[in-house]
Amino acid sequence: MDTRLIELLVCPLCKGPLHRKPQGQALICAADRLAYPIRDGIPVMLESEAQSVEDNDDPIPNAALLTGKPGATHDAGAA
């Protein structure tokens, strides 16, 4: 799936940013803790298809939580 597309998509519930799950099988909304599946390279952005992200599931990257950007990296030394 094209990373430029991920940057354009938002959570259908809260309109917040999404990031790609490490295995690349879902788009995660950190605010709502929901995972929207990616099937055959196509994100399924339906609330009825979303799954809850539990604390013991794959962690949401800190960069996504801090910046709200899907592919962001956080440099602790940056001013």
PyMOL Python script that loads the backbone (N, CA, C, O; Angstrom):
from pymol import cmd

cmd.read_pdbstr("""\
ATOM      1  N   MET A   1       0.846  -1.183   0.000  1.00  0.00           N
ATOM      2  CA  MET A   1       0.000   0.000   0.000  1.00  0.00           C
ATOM      3  C   MET A   1       0.889   1.242   0.000  1.00  0.00           C
ATOM      4  O   MET A   1       1.888   1.294   0.717  1.00  0.00           O
ATOM      5  N   ASP A   2       0.539   2.206  -0.775  1.00  0.00           N
ATOM      6  CA  ASP A   2       1.310   3.434  -0.928  1.00  0.00           C
ATOM      7  C   ASP A   2       1.276   4.255   0.364  1.00  0.00           C
ATOM      8  O   ASP A   2       0.199   4.557   0.879  1.00  0.00           O
ATOM      9  N   THR A   3       2.447   4.614   0.885  1.00  0.00           N
ATOM     10  CA  THR A   3       2.508   5.394   2.125  1.00  0.00           C
ATOM     11  C   THR A   3       1.889   6.779   1.956  1.00  0.00           C
ATOM     12  O   THR A   3       1.429   7.373   2.931  1.00  0.00           O
ATOM     13  N   ARG A   4       1.875   7.294   0.734  1.00  0.00           N
ATOM     14  CA  ARG A   4       1.231   8.601   0.509  1.00  0.00           C
ATOM     15  C   ARG A   4      -0.268   8.515   0.760  1.00  0.00           C
ATOM     16  O   ARG A   4      -0.878   9.478   1.226  1.00  0.00           O
ATOM     17  N   LEU A   5      -0.863   7.368   0.454  1.00  0.00           N
ATOM     18  CA  LEU A   5      -2.287   7.167   0.714  1.00  0.00           C
ATOM     19  C   LEU A   5      -2.557   7.157   2.216  1.00  0.00           C
ATOM     20  O   LEU A   5      -3.541   7.738   2.675  1.00  0.00           O
ATOM     21  N   ILE A   6      -1.692   6.504   2.976  1.00  0.00           N
ATOM     22  CA  ILE A   6      -1.867   6.449   4.429  1.00  0.00           C
ATOM     23  C   ILE A   6      -1.890   7.861   5.009  1.00  0.00           C
ATOM     24  O   ILE A   6      -2.671   8.149   5.916  1.00  0.00           O
ATOM     25  N   GLU A   7      -1.042   8.733   4.490  1.00  0.00           N
ATOM     26  CA  GLU A   7      -0.987  10.109   4.985  1.00  0.00           C
ATOM     27  C   GLU A   7      -2.277  10.876   4.709  1.00  0.00           C
ATOM     28  O   GLU A   7      -2.585  11.833   5.419  1.00  0.00           O
ATOM     29  N   LEU A   8      -3.029  10.475   3.701  1.00  0.00           N
ATOM     30  CA  LEU A   8      -4.284  11.151   3.359  1.00  0.00           C
ATOM     31  C   LEU A   8      -5.479  10.616   4.143  1.00  0.00           C
ATOM     32  O   LEU A   8      -6.452  11.336   4.366  1.00  0.00           O
ATOM     33  N   LEU A   9      -5.405   9.360   4.556  1.00  0.00           N
ATOM     34  CA  LEU A   9      -6.524   8.737   5.258  1.00  0.00           C
ATOM     35  C   LEU A   9      -6.586   9.185   6.708  1.00  0.00           C
ATOM     36  O   LEU A   9      -5.559   9.459   7.329  1.00  0.00           O
ATOM     37  N   VAL A  10      -7.798   9.255   7.241  1.00  0.00           N
ATOM     38  CA  VAL A  10      -8.009   9.565   8.653  1.00  0.00           C
ATOM     39  C   VAL A  10      -8.999   8.558   9.223  1.00  0.00           C
ATOM     40  O   VAL A  10      -9.705   7.874   8.482  1.00  0.00           O
ATOM     41  N   CYS A  11      -9.038   8.478  10.535  1.00  0.00           N
ATOM     42  CA  CYS A  11      -9.993   7.606  11.208  1.00  0.00           C
ATOM     43  C   CYS A  11     -11.406   8.089  10.875  1.00  0.00           C
ATOM     44  O   CYS A  11     -11.693   9.279  11.007  1.00  0.00           O
ATOM     45  N   PRO A  12     -12.287   7.191  10.450  1.00  0.00           N
ATOM     46  CA  PRO A  12     -13.646   7.624  10.117  1.00  0.00           C
ATOM     47  C   PRO A  12     -14.456   8.070  11.331  1.00  0.00           C
ATOM     48  O   PRO A  12     -15.479   8.737  11.176  1.00  0.00           O
ATOM     49  N   LEU A  13     -14.016   7.712  12.529  1.00  0.00           N
ATOM     50  CA  LEU A  13     -14.753   8.109  13.731  1.00  0.00           C
ATOM     51  C   LEU A  13     -14.306   9.459  14.269  1.00  0.00           C
ATOM     52  O   LEU A  13     -15.124  10.359  14.458  1.00  0.00           O
ATOM     53  N   CYS A  14     -13.001   9.602  14.516  1.00  0.00           N
ATOM     54  CA  CYS A  14     -12.516  10.828  15.165  1.00  0.00           C
ATOM     55  C   CYS A  14     -11.795  11.773  14.207  1.00  0.00           C
ATOM     56  O   CYS A  14     -11.431  12.887  14.585  1.00  0.00           O
ATOM     57  N   LYS A  15     -11.589  11.329  12.970  1.00  0.00           N
ATOM     58  CA  LYS A  15     -10.870  12.104  11.944  1.00  0.00           C
ATOM     59  C   LYS A  15      -9.398  12.299  12.298  1.00  0.00           C
ATOM     60  O   LYS A  15      -8.728  13.168  11.740  1.00  0.00           O
ATOM     61  N   GLY A  16      -8.900  11.486  13.226  1.00  0.00           N
ATOM     62  CA  GLY A  16      -7.498  11.547  13.628  1.00  0.00           C
ATOM     63  C   GLY A  16      -6.599  10.798  12.649  1.00  0.00           C
ATOM     64  O   GLY A  16      -7.087  10.061  11.792  1.00  0.00           O
ATOM     65  N   PRO A  17      -5.287  10.987  12.776  1.00  0.00           N
ATOM     66  CA  PRO A  17      -4.330  10.339  11.877  1.00  0.00           C
ATOM     67  C   PRO A  17      -4.261   8.832  12.116  1.00  0.00           C
ATOM     68  O   PRO A  17      -4.601   8.340  13.192  1.00  0.00           O
ATOM     69  N   LEU A  18      -3.821   8.127  11.103  1.00  0.00           N
ATOM     70  CA  LEU A  18      -3.650   6.676  11.175  1.00  0.00           C
ATOM     71  C   LEU A  18      -2.189   6.342  10.936  1.00  0.00           C
ATOM     72  O   LEU A  18      -1.468   7.108  10.296  1.00  0.00           O
ATOM     73  N   HIS A  19      -1.753   5.200  11.449  1.00  0.00           N
ATOM     74  CA  HIS A  19      -0.428   4.701  11.105  1.00  0.00           C
ATOM     75  C   HIS A  19      -0.536   3.224  10.795  1.00  0.00           C
ATOM     76  O   HIS A  19      -1.481   2.551  11.206  1.00  0.00           O
ATOM     77  N   ARG A  20       0.440   2.738  10.069  1.00  0.00           N
ATOM     78  CA  ARG A  20       0.414   1.342   9.631  1.00  0.00           C
ATOM     79  C   ARG A  20       0.960   0.443  10.729  1.00  0.00           C
ATOM     80  O   ARG A  20       2.003   0.731  11.317  1.00  0.00           O
ATOM     81  N   LYS A  21       0.257  -0.639  11.001  1.00  0.00           N
ATOM     82  CA  LYS A  21       0.686  -1.633  11.975  1.00  0.00           C
ATOM     83  C   LYS A  21       2.014  -2.221  11.500  1.00  0.00           C
ATOM     84  O   LYS A  21       2.222  -2.361  10.295  1.00  0.00           O
ATOM     85  N   PRO A  22       2.922  -2.571  12.427  1.00  0.00           N
ATOM     86  CA  PRO A  22       4.237  -3.072  12.020  1.00  0.00           C
ATOM     87  C   PRO A  22       4.198  -4.204  10.990  1.00  0.00           C
ATOM     88  O   PRO A  22       5.050  -4.249  10.103  1.00  0.00           O
ATOM     89  N   GLN A  23       3.241  -5.106  11.089  1.00  0.00           N
ATOM     90  CA  GLN A  23       3.140  -6.180  10.105  1.00  0.00           C
ATOM     91  C   GLN A  23       2.492  -5.702   8.812  1.00  0.00           C
ATOM     92  O   GLN A  23       2.451  -6.447   7.833  1.00  0.00           O
ATOM     93  N   GLY A  24       1.984  -4.467   8.793  1.00  0.00           N
ATOM     94  CA  GLY A  24       1.398  -3.901   7.588  1.00  0.00           C
ATOM     95  C   GLY A  24       0.018  -4.413   7.254  1.00  0.00           C
ATOM     96  O   GLY A  24      -0.453  -4.212   6.135  1.00  0.00           O
ATOM     97  N   GLN A  25      -0.648  -5.071   8.194  1.00  0.00           N
ATOM     98  CA  GLN A  25      -1.947  -5.676   7.929  1.00  0.00           C
ATOM     99  C   GLN A  25      -3.118  -4.812   8.365  1.00  0.00           C
ATOM    100  O   GLN A  25      -4.273  -5.190   8.172  1.00  0.00           O
ATOM    101  N   ALA A  26      -2.830  -3.654   8.951  1.00  0.00           N
ATOM    102  CA  ALA A  26      -3.912  -2.802   9.445  1.00  0.00           C
ATOM    103  C   ALA A  26      -3.421  -1.369   9.580  1.00  0.00           C
ATOM    104  O   ALA A  26      -2.220  -1.109   9.661  1.00  0.00           O
ATOM    105  N   LEU A  27      -4.379  -0.445   9.603  1.00  0.00           N
ATOM    106  CA  LEU A  27      -4.112   0.955   9.920  1.00  0.00           C
ATOM    107  C   LEU A  27      -4.679   1.203  11.310  1.00  0.00           C
ATOM    108  O   LEU A  27      -5.814   0.825  11.603  1.00  0.00           O
ATOM    109  N   ILE A  28      -3.885   1.840  12.164  1.00  0.00           N
ATOM    110  CA  ILE A  28      -4.241   2.021  13.564  1.00  0.00           C
ATOM    111  C   ILE A  28      -4.587   3.474  13.855  1.00  0.00           C
ATOM    112  O   ILE A  28      -3.882   4.389  13.430  1.00  0.00           O
ATOM    113  N   CYS A  29      -5.680   3.675  14.584  1.00  0.00           N
ATOM    114  CA  CYS A  29      -6.018   4.981  15.139  1.00  0.00           C
ATOM    115  C   CYS A  29      -5.609   4.943  16.606  1.00  0.00           C
ATOM    116  O   CYS A  29      -6.204   4.212  17.398  1.00  0.00           O
ATOM    117  N   ALA A  30      -4.592   5.730  16.975  1.00  0.00           N
ATOM    118  CA  ALA A  30      -4.102   5.738  18.350  1.00  0.00           C
ATOM    119  C   ALA A  30      -5.145   6.307  19.308  1.00  0.00           C
ATOM    120  O   ALA A  30      -5.265   5.834  20.438  1.00  0.00           O
ATOM    121  N   ALA A  31      -5.888   7.300  18.878  1.00  0.00           N
ATOM    122  CA  ALA A  31      -6.869   7.951  19.752  1.00  0.00           C
ATOM    123  C   ALA A  31      -8.016   7.011  20.115  1.00  0.00           C
ATOM    124  O   ALA A  31      -8.408   6.930  21.279  1.00  0.00           O
ATOM    125  N   ASP A  32      -8.551   6.307  19.131  1.00  0.00           N
ATOM    126  CA  ASP A  32      -9.682   5.403  19.371  1.00  0.00           C
ATOM    127  C   ASP A  32      -9.244   3.976  19.661  1.00  0.00           C
ATOM    128  O   ASP A  32     -10.065   3.132  20.022  1.00  0.00           O
ATOM    129  N   ARG A  33      -7.932   3.700  19.500  1.00  0.00           N
ATOM    130  CA  ARG A  33      -7.376   2.356  19.700  1.00  0.00           C
ATOM    131  C   ARG A  33      -8.118   1.327  18.854  1.00  0.00           C
ATOM    132  O   ARG A  33      -8.537   0.276  19.340  1.00  0.00           O
ATOM    133  N   LEU A  34      -8.268   1.665  17.563  1.00  0.00           N
ATOM    134  CA  LEU A  34      -8.926   0.782  16.609  1.00  0.00           C
ATOM    135  C   LEU A  34      -7.968   0.453  15.469  1.00  0.00           C
ATOM    136  O   LEU A  34      -7.159   1.284  15.057  1.00  0.00           O
ATOM    137  N   ALA A  35      -8.077  -0.775  14.970  1.00  0.00           N
ATOM    138  CA  ALA A  35      -7.281  -1.229  13.836  1.00  0.00           C
ATOM    139  C   ALA A  35      -8.213  -1.500  12.664  1.00  0.00           C
ATOM    140  O   ALA A  35      -9.125  -2.321  12.756  1.00  0.00           O
ATOM    141  N   TYR A  36      -7.971  -0.798  11.563  1.00  0.00           N
ATOM    142  CA  TYR A  36      -8.742  -0.991  10.337  1.00  0.00           C
ATOM    143  C   TYR A  36      -7.935  -1.918   9.426  1.00  0.00           C
ATOM    144  O   TYR A  36      -6.788  -1.611   9.102  1.00  0.00           O
ATOM    145  N   PRO A  37      -8.513  -3.045   9.010  1.00  0.00           N
ATOM    146  CA  PRO A  37      -7.745  -4.023   8.234  1.00  0.00           C
ATOM    147  C   PRO A  37      -7.389  -3.529   6.835  1.00  0.00           C
ATOM    148  O   PRO A  37      -8.080  -2.696   6.250  1.00  0.00           O
ATOM    149  N   ILE A  38      -6.289  -4.069   6.322  1.00  0.00           N
ATOM    150  CA  ILE A  38      -5.892  -3.849   4.933  1.00  0.00           C
ATOM    151  C   ILE A  38      -6.041  -5.198   4.240  1.00  0.00           C
ATOM    152  O   ILE A  38      -5.377  -6.169   4.605  1.00  0.00           O
ATOM    153  N   ARG A  39      -6.906  -5.252   3.251  1.00  0.00           N
ATOM    154  CA  ARG A  39      -7.161  -6.502   2.525  1.00  0.00           C
ATOM    155  C   ARG A  39      -6.800  -6.321   1.056  1.00  0.00           C
ATOM    156  O   ARG A  39      -7.306  -5.426   0.379  1.00  0.00           O
ATOM    157  N   ASP A  40      -5.925  -7.179   0.587  1.00  0.00           N
ATOM    158  CA  ASP A  40      -5.463  -7.117  -0.810  1.00  0.00           C
ATOM    159  C   ASP A  40      -4.951  -5.722  -1.161  1.00  0.00           C
ATOM    160  O   ASP A  40      -5.167  -5.229  -2.268  1.00  0.00           O
ATOM    161  N   GLY A  41      -4.266  -5.093  -0.201  1.00  0.00           N
ATOM    162  CA  GLY A  41      -3.695  -3.774  -0.430  1.00  0.00           C
ATOM    163  C   GLY A  41      -4.678  -2.627  -0.325  1.00  0.00           C
ATOM    164  O   GLY A  41      -4.322  -1.482  -0.601  1.00  0.00           O
ATOM    165  N   ILE A  42      -5.917  -2.916   0.072  1.00  0.00           N
ATOM    166  CA  ILE A  42      -6.957  -1.887   0.157  1.00  0.00           C
ATOM    167  C   ILE A  42      -7.398  -1.726   1.610  1.00  0.00           C
ATOM    168  O   ILE A  42      -7.839  -2.698   2.224  1.00  0.00           O
ATOM    169  N   PRO A  43      -7.287  -0.515   2.178  1.00  0.00           N
ATOM    170  CA  PRO A  43      -7.740  -0.314   3.555  1.00  0.00           C
ATOM    171  C   PRO A  43      -9.265  -0.363   3.640  1.00  0.00           C
ATOM    172  O   PRO A  43      -9.966   0.252   2.836  1.00  0.00           O
ATOM    173  N   VAL A  44      -9.757  -1.098   4.616  1.00  0.00           N
ATOM    174  CA  VAL A  44     -11.199  -1.217   4.839  1.00  0.00           C
ATOM    175  C   VAL A  44     -11.545  -0.265   5.982  1.00  0.00           C
ATOM    176  O   VAL A  44     -11.361  -0.592   7.154  1.00  0.00           O
ATOM    177  N   MET A  45     -12.048   0.911   5.626  1.00  0.00           N
ATOM    178  CA  MET A  45     -12.272   1.980   6.596  1.00  0.00           C
ATOM    179  C   MET A  45     -13.712   2.005   7.105  1.00  0.00           C
ATOM    180  O   MET A  45     -14.331   3.066   7.186  1.00  0.00           O
ATOM    181  N   LEU A  46     -14.231   0.848   7.442  1.00  0.00           N
ATOM    182  CA  LEU A  46     -15.587   0.730   7.969  1.00  0.00           C
ATOM    183  C   LEU A  46     -15.523   0.459   9.466  1.00  0.00           C
ATOM    184  O   LEU A  46     -14.769  -0.404   9.915  1.00  0.00           O
ATOM    185  N   GLU A  47     -16.316   1.196  10.235  1.00  0.00           N
ATOM    186  CA  GLU A  47     -16.336   1.006  11.683  1.00  0.00           C
ATOM    187  C   GLU A  47     -16.668  -0.441  12.040  1.00  0.00           C
ATOM    188  O   GLU A  47     -16.111  -0.990  12.991  1.00  0.00           O
ATOM    189  N   SER A  48     -17.564  -1.053  11.287  1.00  0.00           N
ATOM    190  CA  SER A  48     -17.975  -2.430  11.570  1.00  0.00           C
ATOM    191  C   SER A  48     -16.846  -3.440  11.347  1.00  0.00           C
ATOM    192  O   SER A  48     -16.906  -4.551  11.875  1.00  0.00           O
ATOM    193  N   GLU A  49     -15.822  -3.073  10.575  1.00  0.00           N
ATOM    194  CA  GLU A  49     -14.689  -3.962  10.307  1.00  0.00           C
ATOM    195  C   GLU A  49     -13.510  -3.702  11.243  1.00  0.00           C
ATOM    196  O   GLU A  49     -12.579  -4.507  11.293  1.00  0.00           O
ATOM    197  N   ALA A  50     -13.533  -2.603  11.978  1.00  0.00           N
ATOM    198  CA  ALA A  50     -12.424  -2.247  12.864  1.00  0.00           C
ATOM    199  C   ALA A  50     -12.379  -3.175  14.064  1.00  0.00           C
ATOM    200  O   ALA A  50     -13.407  -3.641  14.555  1.00  0.00           O
ATOM    201  N   GLN A  51     -11.156  -3.433  14.528  1.00  0.00           N
ATOM    202  CA  GLN A  51     -10.958  -4.249  15.717  1.00  0.00           C
ATOM    203  C   GLN A  51     -10.279  -3.414  16.780  1.00  0.00           C
ATOM    204  O   GLN A  51      -9.439  -2.565  16.479  1.00  0.00           O
ATOM    205  N   SER A  52     -10.648  -3.662  18.024  1.00  0.00           N
ATOM    206  CA  SER A  52     -10.055  -2.951  19.145  1.00  0.00           C
ATOM    207  C   SER A  52      -8.595  -3.352  19.308  1.00  0.00           C
ATOM    208  O   SER A  52      -8.244  -4.524  19.172  1.00  0.00           O
ATOM    209  N   VAL A  53      -7.748  -2.367  19.601  1.00  0.00           N
ATOM    210  CA  VAL A  53      -6.339  -2.622  19.871  1.00  0.00           C
ATOM    211  C   VAL A  53      -6.184  -2.671  21.383  1.00  0.00           C
ATOM    212  O   VAL A  53      -6.391  -1.671  22.070  1.00  0.00           O
ATOM    213  N   GLU A  54      -5.824  -3.826  21.889  1.00  0.00           N
ATOM    214  CA  GLU A  54      -5.643  -4.011  23.329  1.00  0.00           C
ATOM    215  C   GLU A  54      -4.221  -3.639  23.721  1.00  0.00           C
ATOM    216  O   GLU A  54      -3.334  -3.575  22.871  1.00  0.00           O
ATOM    217  N   ASP A  55      -4.007  -3.396  25.008  1.00  0.00           N
ATOM    218  CA  ASP A  55      -2.682  -3.034  25.497  1.00  0.00           C
ATOM    219  C   ASP A  55      -1.641  -4.113  25.217  1.00  0.00           C
ATOM    220  O   ASP A  55      -0.465  -3.798  25.033  1.00  0.00           O
ATOM    221  N   ASN A  56      -2.054  -5.381  25.183  1.00  0.00           N
ATOM    222  CA  ASN A  56      -1.098  -6.461  24.952  1.00  0.00           C
ATOM    223  C   ASN A  56      -0.901  -6.759  23.471  1.00  0.00           C
ATOM    224  O   ASN A  56      -0.093  -7.620  23.124  1.00  0.00           O
ATOM    225  N   ASP A  57      -1.618  -6.071  22.593  1.00  0.00           N
ATOM    226  CA  ASP A  57      -1.420  -6.224  21.150  1.00  0.00           C
ATOM    227  C   ASP A  57      -0.156  -5.477  20.752  1.00  0.00           C
ATOM    228  O   ASP A  57       0.550  -4.926  21.597  1.00  0.00           O
ATOM    229  N   ASP A  58       0.116  -5.467  19.456  1.00  0.00           N
ATOM    230  CA  ASP A  58       1.270  -4.718  18.967  1.00  0.00           C
ATOM    231  C   ASP A  58       1.179  -3.286  19.458  1.00  0.00           C
ATOM    232  O   ASP A  58       0.131  -2.652  19.336  1.00  0.00           O
ATOM    233  N   PRO A  59       2.267  -2.769  20.011  1.00  0.00           N
ATOM    234  CA  PRO A  59       2.217  -1.399  20.527  1.00  0.00           C
ATOM    235  C   PRO A  59       2.071  -0.377  19.411  1.00  0.00           C
ATOM    236  O   PRO A  59       2.515  -0.590  18.283  1.00  0.00           O
ATOM    237  N   ILE A  60       1.444   0.729  19.752  1.00  0.00           N
ATOM    238  CA  ILE A  60       1.339   1.850  18.827  1.00  0.00           C
ATOM    239  C   ILE A  60       2.656   2.613  18.935  1.00  0.00           C
ATOM    240  O   ILE A  60       3.040   3.011  20.035  1.00  0.00           O
ATOM    241  N   PRO A  61       3.354   2.825  17.827  1.00  0.00           N
ATOM    242  CA  PRO A  61       4.651   3.509  17.901  1.00  0.00           C
ATOM    243  C   PRO A  61       4.547   4.869  18.589  1.00  0.00           C
ATOM    244  O   PRO A  61       3.610   5.630  18.347  1.00  0.00           O
ATOM    245  N   ASN A  62       5.523   5.162  19.448  1.00  0.00           N
ATOM    246  CA  ASN A  62       5.536   6.439  20.164  1.00  0.00           C
ATOM    247  C   ASN A  62       5.517   7.619  19.210  1.00  0.00           C
ATOM    248  O   ASN A  62       4.890   8.638  19.500  1.00  0.00           O
ATOM    249  N   ALA A  63       6.194   7.497  18.078  1.00  0.00           N
ATOM    250  CA  ALA A  63       6.226   8.606  17.120  1.00  0.00           C
ATOM    251  C   ALA A  63       4.828   8.935  16.630  1.00  0.00           C
ATOM    252  O   ALA A  63       4.499  10.107  16.450  1.00  0.00           O
ATOM    253  N   ALA A  64       4.007   7.931  16.412  1.00  0.00           N
ATOM    254  CA  ALA A  64       2.633   8.174  15.958  1.00  0.00           C
ATOM    255  C   ALA A  64       1.819   8.842  17.055  1.00  0.00           C
ATOM    256  O   ALA A  64       0.984   9.702  16.775  1.00  0.00           O
ATOM    257  N   LEU A  65       2.057   8.451  18.300  1.00  0.00           N
ATOM    258  CA  LEU A  65       1.333   9.065  19.407  1.00  0.00           C
ATOM    259  C   LEU A  65       1.767  10.515  19.616  1.00  0.00           C
ATOM    260  O   LEU A  65       0.940  11.381  19.901  1.00  0.00           O
ATOM    261  N   LEU A  66       3.064  10.773  19.475  1.00  0.00           N
ATOM    262  CA  LEU A  66       3.598  12.112  19.724  1.00  0.00           C
ATOM    263  C   LEU A  66       3.290  13.093  18.605  1.00  0.00           C
ATOM    264  O   LEU A  66       2.973  14.255  18.857  1.00  0.00           O
ATOM    265  N   THR A  67       3.386  12.620  17.365  1.00  0.00           N
ATOM    266  CA  THR A  67       3.261  13.541  16.239  1.00  0.00           C
ATOM    267  C   THR A  67       1.943  13.441  15.510  1.00  0.00           C
ATOM    268  O   THR A  67       1.531  14.377  14.826  1.00  0.00           O
ATOM    269  N   GLY A  68       1.272  12.296  15.655  1.00  0.00           N
ATOM    270  CA  GLY A  68       0.041  12.083  14.910  1.00  0.00           C
ATOM    271  C   GLY A  68       0.286  11.777  13.452  1.00  0.00           C
ATOM    272  O   GLY A  68      -0.650  11.757  12.653  1.00  0.00           O
ATOM    273  N   LYS A  69       1.564  11.535  13.089  1.00  0.00           N
ATOM    274  CA  LYS A  69       1.907  11.236  11.705  1.00  0.00           C
ATOM    275  C   LYS A  69       2.252   9.758  11.585  1.00  0.00           C
ATOM    276  O   LYS A  69       2.965   9.220  12.432  1.00  0.00           O
ATOM    277  N   PRO A  70       1.753   9.094  10.541  1.00  0.00           N
ATOM    278  CA  PRO A  70       1.905   7.654  10.419  1.00  0.00           C
ATOM    279  C   PRO A  70       3.331   7.151  10.324  1.00  0.00           C
ATOM    280  O   PRO A  70       3.655   6.141  10.949  1.00  0.00           O
ATOM    281  N   GLY A  71       4.182   7.800   9.582  1.00  0.00           N
ATOM    282  CA  GLY A  71       5.527   7.283   9.386  1.00  0.00           C
ATOM    283  C   GLY A  71       6.583   8.094  10.108  1.00  0.00           C
ATOM    284  O   GLY A  71       7.767   8.003   9.784  1.00  0.00           O
ATOM    285  N   ALA A  72       6.171   8.874  11.069  1.00  0.00           N
ATOM    286  CA  ALA A  72       7.084   9.799  11.733  1.00  0.00           C
ATOM    287  C   ALA A  72       8.095   9.061  12.589  1.00  0.00           C
ATOM    288  O   ALA A  72       7.802   8.016  13.172  1.00  0.00           O
ATOM    289  N   THR A  73       9.286   9.625  12.651  1.00  0.00           N
ATOM    290  CA  THR A  73      10.284   9.137  13.591  1.00  0.00           C
ATOM    291  C   THR A  73      10.562  10.266  14.550  1.00  0.00           C
ATOM    292  O   THR A  73      10.576  11.435  14.163  1.00  0.00           O
ATOM    293  N   HIS A  74      10.780   9.921  15.789  1.00  0.00           N
ATOM    294  CA  HIS A  74      10.971  10.932  16.818  1.00  0.00           C
ATOM    295  C   HIS A  74      12.428  10.960  17.214  1.00  0.00           C
ATOM    296  O   HIS A  74      12.971   9.944  17.649  1.00  0.00           O
ATOM    297  N   ASP A  75      13.069  12.100  17.073  1.00  0.00           N
ATOM    298  CA  ASP A  75      14.458  12.265  17.450  1.00  0.00           C
ATOM    299  C   ASP A  75      14.506  12.968  18.792  1.00  0.00           C
ATOM    300  O   ASP A  75      14.218  14.161  18.883  1.00  0.00           O
ATOM    301  N   ALA A  76      14.873  12.228  19.842  1.00  0.00           N
ATOM    302  CA  ALA A  76      14.886  12.775  21.195  1.00  0.00           C
ATOM    303  C   ALA A  76      15.866  13.930  21.325  1.00  0.00           C
ATOM    304  O   ALA A  76      15.695  14.785  22.195  1.00  0.00           O
ATOM    305  N   GLY A  77      16.897  13.975  20.473  1.00  0.00           N
ATOM    306  CA  GLY A  77      17.877  15.037  20.560  1.00  0.00           C
ATOM    307  C   GLY A  77      17.492  16.287  19.789  1.00  0.00           C
ATOM    308  O   GLY A  77      18.204  17.290  19.860  1.00  0.00           O
ATOM    309  N   ALA A  78      16.409  16.259  19.068  1.00  0.00           N
ATOM    310  CA  ALA A  78      15.999  17.413  18.264  1.00  0.00           C
ATOM    311  C   ALA A  78      15.483  18.530  19.145  1.00  0.00           C
ATOM    312  O   ALA A  78      14.896  18.282  20.198  1.00  0.00           O
ATOM    313  N   ALA A  79      15.700  19.749  18.715  1.00  0.00           N
ATOM    314  CA  ALA A  79      15.252  20.908  19.495  1.00  0.00           C
ATOM    315  C   ALA A  79      13.807  21.192  19.245  1.00  0.00           C
ATOM    316  O   ALA A  79      13.255  22.133  19.816  1.00  0.00           O
TER     317      ALA A  79
END
""", "prot")
cmd.dss("prot")
cmd.show_as("cartoon", "prot")
cmd.util.cbc("prot")
cmd.orient("prot")
